[in-house]
Amino acid sequence: MVSEAAFRKWLDAYGSGWINQDPEHTLALFTDDASYMYTPFHKIMHGKEEIRRYIKKGAVGLQQDIEFSYEILAVTDKFGICRWKAGLTWKPTGERLRFDGIYQVFLNDRNLCYRFDEWWHAKPPLPEDNAPQ
């Protein structure tokens, strides 16, 4: 059963991994067979290796000065939903990007994520080549 405290702890750890550009810290929050939906319009990643490749390609080294916050909207016995906001500098262009989105995070009884779904918008838009292939 997912509790608000467990969901908050998971989100804090996820945000820390992103801000600190530490993919192994982030990956430790997922089960080995987790699914990760970058957006509903892109390929769903399955398993830690696919998620690792995406994080290393699409985040580590390309982002800096990352800010992350969230507001928990709902918690059920299987998942939590939050609205998240982020800001970062996209190193290849030097542009400051702002994000606003929703996470739906399914946690198992060890508070590891086995299904991660996100919907988001960025201004200016994030380069499409950043998306999972």
URWOZI-V190021 format. One record per pair of residues at least 24 apart in sequence whose ideal C-beta (glycine too) atoms are under 10 Angstrom apart, sorted by the first residue. I is the first residue (numbers start at 1). GAP is how many residues later the second one is. Records with the same first field share a line. If there is no record, write none. Layout:
BEGIN
I=GAP + GAP
END
This chain:
BEGIN
1=74 + 75 + 76 + 77 + 106 + 108
2=73 + 74 + 75 + 76 + 77 + 78 + 103 + 104 + 105 + 106 + 107 + 109
3=72 + 74 + 77 + 104 + 108
4=68 + 70 + 71 + 76
5=70 + 106
6=69 + 74 + 101 + 103 + 104 + 105
7=63 + 65 + 67 + 68 + 69 + 72 + 73 + 74 + 75 + 96 + 98 + 100 + 104
8=62 + 64 + 67 + 72 + 74
9=102
10=70 + 72 + 93 + 95 + 97 + 101 + 102 + 103
11=57 + 58 + 59 + 60 + 61 + 69 + 71 + 73 + 92 + 94
12=56 + 58
13=98
14=54 + 56 + 70 + 89 + 91 + 99 + 102
15=51 + 52 + 53 + 54 + 55 + 69 + 71
16=52
17=38 + 42 + 51
18=37 + 41 + 42 + 45 + 48 + 50 + 68 + 70
19=44 + 46 + 47 + 48 + 49 + 67 + 69
20=46
21=34 + 35 + 38 + 39 + 40 + 41 + 42 + 43 + 45
22=33 + 38
23=28 + 29 + 30 + 31 + 32 + 33 + 36 + 37
24=28 + 31
26=25 + 26 + 29 + 33 + 34
27=24 + 25 + 28
28=84
29=76 + 78 + 82 + 83 + 84 + 87
30=82 + 83 + 84 + 85 + 86
31=75 + 76 + 77 + 79 + 81 + 82 + 83 + 84
32=80 + 82
33=81 + 82
34=72 + 74 + 78 + 79 + 80 + 81 + 82
35=71 + 78 + 79 + 80 + 81 + 82
36=77 + 79 + 80 + 81 + 82 + 96
37=67 + 78 + 79 + 80 + 81 + 82 + 95
38=78 + 79 + 80 + 81 + 82 + 92 + 93 + 94
39=62 + 78 + 79 + 80 + 81 + 82 + 92 + 93
40=77 + 78 + 79
41=78 + 90
42=86 + 89 + 90 + 91
43=88 + 89 + 90
44=71 + 72 + 73 + 88
45=71 + 87 + 88
50=82 + 83
51=62 + 65 + 81
53=79 + 80
54=76 + 77 + 78 + 79
57=72 + 73 + 74 + 75 + 76
58=68 + 69 + 71 + 72 + 73 + 74 + 75
59=29 + 71
61=30 + 31
62=26 + 27 + 28 + 29 + 30 + 31 + 64 + 65 + 68
63=25 + 26 + 27 + 28 + 29 + 34 + 67
64=24 + 25 + 26 + 27 + 30
65=24 + 26 + 31
66=31
67=31 + 32
68=31
70=31 + 32 + 33
72=31
73=29 + 30 + 31
74=30
75=30 + 32
76=28 + 30
78=26 + 27 + 28 + 29 + 30 + 36 + 37
79=24 + 25 + 26 + 27 + 28 + 34 + 35 + 36 + 37 + 38
80=24 + 25 + 26 + 27 + 33
81=24 + 36
84=34 + 36
85=35
86=34 + 36
88=34 + 38
90=32 + 34 + 36 + 37 + 40
92=35 + 37 + 38
93=31 + 34
95=29 + 31 + 32
96=27 + 28
97=25 + 26 + 27 + 28 + 29 + 30
98=24 + 25 + 26
99=24 + 27
END
